[in-house]
Amino acid sequence: MRKAETLKKGADEAMAPPSPIIPRKRSKASLEQAAPDPQGPGRPTPTPPVFIRKMRNAAVGTGCDIRLKVTVAGDPQPSLYWYHNEDLINMENQ
């Protein structure tokens, strides 16, 4: 009961009226109200490239082979280029 409805000692107890049901809040935005995609309907929104699997630190001796594995995602699919001392590494046979 609210403070104004409390009963004094000795007064007849009366039941307070039930509280009205208050509906839950609803969001004001909906898909229909969202801004249209500038790319047009049905086209995915471009996303920046991100490394899903990053390189780890590794030590390798001179003349030894090393395999570097990364996974990237983005839209459009990012292209990866590997360099050694500013020289592009040929990856055709990899």
C-alpha positions, 0 to 999 in steps of 0.5 A: 500500500502507498503511504497515503493509504496506510491505516491508523491503529484501530481503524477498520481494515479495508482492501486497497484497490488493485494497482493498474497494470502498466504495460512494458516499455517498447522501443521507439525504433523499428526496422521500418523506421531505420535509415535505408541502407545506402547500398540498396536493399539486399546488399550487405553493409561493408564491414572493415577488415578484422583479424580473427586469428592473429599472428603469434610471436615466433623465433626461427633460425637463419635459413629455416622455414616458418609458416605464418597463419592468420585469418581475416574477415571483412566485406568485401573479403580483404586481400593479404600481402606478405612482405619480407624487408619491403619485398613482396613475397610470391604466394602463388604456390602456397 
